[in-house]
Amino acid sequence: MDVDIVDMDHAAIHVTDLDEALTFYHDLLGMEIRDRRRYNEGEVPYVAVVAGGRHIHLVPADESPSNSADGSRPAATARSSDGQPDGTPDEAPFHGDHLCLLVRSDDIDSKAHLESLLTAVEEAGYTVEPDEPKKRYGAYGRDWAAYVRDPDGRRVELKIH
């Protein structure tokens, strides 16, 4: 299947203090705020700021960036017995961080076509997270998307555009 990655939809980052993050990104840097009402109503787990049409989702973290006595951060994914990422999140506080890539192809314009791409991802030996795909919001609205893991175990959201 020939797929063309056409753009980046959004990045999601965890913040330890949402108000402080909004002070920095909005008040200091002048980035427009989006999705505050939907966040306050519990519809989405983030408040977005806009950078050139792309969104940065500011996701409040329940704990600080470090959760160990020596200040180190745990690995982002669990490892299998051979040391390779097994695609499952571990107890790291920032396991929701991800990149979202917009996908477009003559073959991909529906949930069924995205499911075909996910099958190809799995057949190539990469992990597709359980219960995918789902409709999700992003910079261009709500559409079918799925989380997969890259070779290092990082979350990558593939979203139809």
C-alpha positions in Angstrom: 0.0 0.0 0.0 1.5 3.4 -1.0 0.9 6.0 1.7 2.0 9.6 1.6 2.6 11.4 5.0 1.4 14.8 4.1 1.8 16.8 7.3 1.9 16.7 11.0 -1.5 17.1 12.7 -0.4 17.8 16.3 2.0 16.9 19.1 0.9 16.1 22.6 3.1 16.9 25.6 2.5 16.5 29.3 2.8 19.5 31.5 3.0 19.5 35.3 1.1 22.8 35.7 -1.5 23.6 32.9 -1.9 27.2 34.1 1.8 27.8 34.0 2.1 26.2 30.6 -0.7 28.4 29.2 1.1 31.4 30.7 4.2 30.5 28.8 2.7 29.4 25.5 -0.2 31.9 25.3 0.6 34.9 27.5 4.3 34.9 26.8 4.6 33.5 23.2 1.2 34.7 22.0 -0.1 31.3 20.8 -3.8 31.0 20.4 -5.6 28.7 22.9 -8.0 26.1 21.6 -10.2 23.4 23.2 -10.3 25.0 26.7 -14.1 24.6 26.8 -14.0 21.0 25.7 -11.2 20.3 28.3 -13.3 22.0 31.0 -16.3 19.9 30.0 -14.2 16.7 30.1 -14.6 16.1 26.3 -10.8 16.1 25.6 -7.8 15.5 28.0 -5.9 18.6 26.8 -5.9 22.3 26.1 -4.3 23.1 22.7 -2.2 26.0 21.7 -1.7 26.7 18.0 1.6 27.1 16.1 1.2 27.9 12.4 -2.0 25.9 12.1 -0.6 22.9 14.0 -1.7 22.1 17.5 0.3 21.4 20.6 -1.9 19.5 23.0 -0.9 20.4 26.6 -1.9 17.4 28.7 -1.9 17.9 32.4 0.3 15.3 34.2 -0.7 14.0 37.6 2.9 13.7 38.7 6.2 15.5 38.1 8.5 14.6 35.2 10.6 12.5 37.5 9.1 9.8 39.8 12.3 8.3 41.1 14.6 9.4 44.0 17.6 10.0 41.8 15.6 12.3 39.4 15.8 9.9 36.5 12.8 9.3 34.2 11.7 5.7 33.6 11.7 4.2 30.1 8.6 5.1 28.0 7.8 1.5 27.1 8.0 -1.9 28.7 10.7 -4.3 27.3 10.4 -7.9 26.3 12.8 -10.5 27.6 15.2 -9.7 24.7 15.3 -6.0 25.6 13.2 -4.9 22.7 10.2 -2.5 23.2 7.1 -4.6 23.5 4.8 -1.7 22.7 3.0 -1.5 26.0 3.2 1.5 28.2 4.9 1.1 31.5 4.4 3.2 34.6 6.1 6.3 33.1 4.1 9.5 33.9 4.3 10.7 30.3 3.1 7.6 28.4 0.5 9.7 26.5 3.1 11.7 24.6 2.9 11.1 20.9 3.2 12.4 17.3 0.2 12.5 15.0 0.8 12.1 11.3 -1.8 12.8 8.7 -2.1 10.0 6.1 -3.6 10.4 2.7 -3.7 7.9 -0.1 -6.0 6.9 -2.9 -6.6 3.8 -0.8 -7.1 5.4 2.6 -10.4 7.3 3.0 -12.3 5.3 5.5 -12.1 3.2 8.7 -11.9 0.0 6.6 -8.9 1.4 4.7 -7.2 2.5 7.9 -7.7 -1.0 9.3 -6.0 -2.4 6.2 -3.0 -0.1 6.9 -2.9 -1.2 10.5 -2.9 -4.9 9.4 0.1 -4.1 7.2 1.8 -2.4 10.2 1.3 -5.5 12.4 2.4 -7.8 9.6 5.6 -5.8 9.3 6.3 -6.6 13.0 5.2 -3.3 14.6 2.6 -2.9 17.4 -0.9 -1.5 16.9 -2.4 -0.5 20.2 -5.6 -2.4 21.3 -9.0 -1.3 20.1 -7.8 0.8 17.3 -8.8 2.7 15.2 -11.1 5.3 16.9 -12.5 8.7 16.0 -10.2 11.4 17.5 -10.0 15.1 17.4 -7.0 16.9 16.0 -6.1 20.2 14.3 -8.3 19.4 11.3 -11.3 18.1 13.2 -12.4 14.6 14.2 -11.6 11.6 12.0 -10.4 8.0 12.1 -7.0 7.5 13.8 -5.0 4.8 15.3 -2.0 4.6 17.7 1.0 2.4 16.6 4.5 2.1 18.0 7.6 3.1 16.1 10.7 0.8 16.3 11.8 2.5 19.6 8.3 2.0 21.1 7.2 5.7 20.8 3.5 6.3 20.1 2.7 7.5 16.7 -0.9 8.4 15.8 -1.9 7.8 12.2 -4.9 10.0 11.3 -6.8 10.0 8.0 -6.8 13.4 6.3 
